[in-house]
């Protein structure tokens, strides 16, 4: 017990993600714009959660509604590529 090891784990602080729709008011969530909605779904077709994308709760709700509407009219896939 000559030397004791102290808790030497370094703390990892991640920068707070900012909602891109709140930061730039010119961006609009529209279900007809499939290219704008594509970054918010995975390659398998799942909606990416807000803890990963950084969107606020208000815009995540409208975003998920827009993605679901775009899926209904076949602008976005329900599932990704089948192999």
C-alpha positions in Angstrom: 0.0 0.0 0.0 2.9 2.3 -0.7 1.1 4.2 -3.4 -2.6 4.3 -4.1 -4.0 4.9 -7.5 -6.4 7.9 -7.5 -9.3 8.2 -9.9 -7.4 9.4 -12.9 -10.1 9.1 -15.5 -10.3 12.2 -17.6 -13.7 13.8 -17.9 -15.1 14.0 -21.4 -17.3 17.0 -22.0 -19.2 17.0 -25.2 -20.2 20.3 -26.8 -23.9 20.9 -26.5 -25.7 20.3 -29.8 -27.7 23.2 -31.2 -31.0 22.7 -33.1 -30.2 23.7 -36.7 -33.8 24.8 -37.2 -33.8 27.2 -34.2 -30.3 28.5 -35.2 -31.3 29.3 -38.8 -34.9 30.5 -39.1 -34.8 30.2 -42.9 -34.7 26.4 -42.8 -38.1 24.9 -43.0 -39.4 21.4 -42.3 -41.5 20.4 -45.2 -42.7 16.9 -46.0 -42.4 17.5 -49.8 -38.6 18.1 -49.5 -37.2 14.6 -49.3 -33.6 15.7 -49.7 -33.8 17.9 -46.6 -35.4 15.1 -44.5 -32.9 12.4 -45.6 -30.1 13.3 -43.1 -32.6 12.6 -40.3 -33.2 9.0 -41.2 -30.7 6.1 -41.1 -29.8 4.0 -44.1 -32.2 1.4 -42.8 -35.1 4.0 -42.8 -35.3 4.7 -39.1 -35.8 8.2 -37.7 -32.7 9.4 -35.8 -33.4 10.4 -32.2 -32.9 14.0 -31.1 -30.1 13.2 -28.7 -28.0 12.3 -31.7 -29.2 15.0 -34.2 -29.3 17.8 -31.7 -32.8 19.1 -32.7 -35.0 20.5 -30.0 -38.2 18.7 -28.9 -40.5 21.1 -30.9 -38.7 20.6 -34.2 -38.2 16.9 -33.6 -41.9 16.4 -33.4 -42.6 18.3 -36.6 -39.6 16.5 -38.2 -41.0 13.1 -37.4 -44.4 14.0 -38.6 -42.9 15.3 -41.9 -40.9 12.1 -42.3 -44.0 10.0 -41.8 -45.9 12.0 -44.3 -43.1 11.7 -46.8 -43.0 8.0 -46.4 -46.7 7.8 -47.0 -46.4 9.5 -50.4 -43.2 7.5 -51.2 -40.7 10.3 -51.1 -38.8 8.5 -48.3 -38.4 4.7 -47.7 -40.1 2.8 -44.9 -37.1 0.5 -44.9 -33.6 0.7 -46.4 -32.1 -1.3 -49.1 -33.0 -5.0 -48.9 -30.1 -7.3 -49.5 
